[in-house]
């Protein structure tokens, strides 16, 4: 278990901590490790939507939606957030390596997040990145343009 996970567990109440530790332990069984190894092997070539469809992992509707999302690139709001993150990092005079060290990722991963090359960063990743800069991410729900 890494230090970040230990710290996250420390703040939980005893019941929540026990549940989290049980969930973590369930991923460390020989069966779980074998299942994860099989999944890693099957997807090690990072198949795209067409390959996933051919493998039977997704249906045609999902394939077409994923291809459209890839073609569209990051959403305007995500692009704006990434631009703000870049400007703040530069304002603070931090390198990708500096931010990566602060949020638990390597330099190249930090660069991919910020540049948009990581086309679908997780909310957790964006939050950690912002926190490394002393900022927070906020989400709002707005009416869609007509």
Buried (B, 14 or more C-beta within 10 A) or exposed (E): EEEEEEEEBEEEEEEEBEEBBEEEEEEEEEEEEEEEEEEEEEEEEEBEBEBBBEEEBBEEEEBEEBBEBEEEEBEEEBEEBBEBBBEBBEEEEBEBEBBBBBBBBEBEBBBBBBEBEBEEBEEEBBBBBBEBBEEEBEEEEEEEEE
